[in-house]
């Protein structure tokens, strides 16, 4: 059996076990939703997902930069170099911060992203309306 099918079956099994004691279908869905919500509210899970997202972000940035270098773009080692740089960059950000504790680390990493993400969203919305309201005369 493939790994993704095993993971899906294990997740369904974990959701079904506590929900079996419920009497109605609504209670089963409510209990399953509560279990999933409480699982993703854990600091360790949010920390792991944040680490994965940072690694993917850095991988994309490094892969885009390395694809511009002819000697690396022509070879097969570009992805390996990008993954190595992404792991090193993510580790350099997370390792010193993780000594403070998960809650403080998450606040230091995610707070600026939330602020600058809101500013970026405001600029995108403004630019959308600014350029969509231009007519043929400017």
Buried (B, 14 or more C-beta within 10 A) or exposed (E): EEEEEEEEEEEEEBBEEEBEEBEEEEEBEEBBEEBEEEEEEEEEEBBEEBBEEBBEEBBEBBBEEBEEEEEBEEEEEBEEBBBEBBEEBBBEBBEEBBEEEBEEBBEEBBEEEEEEEEEEEEEEEEEEEEEEEEEEEE
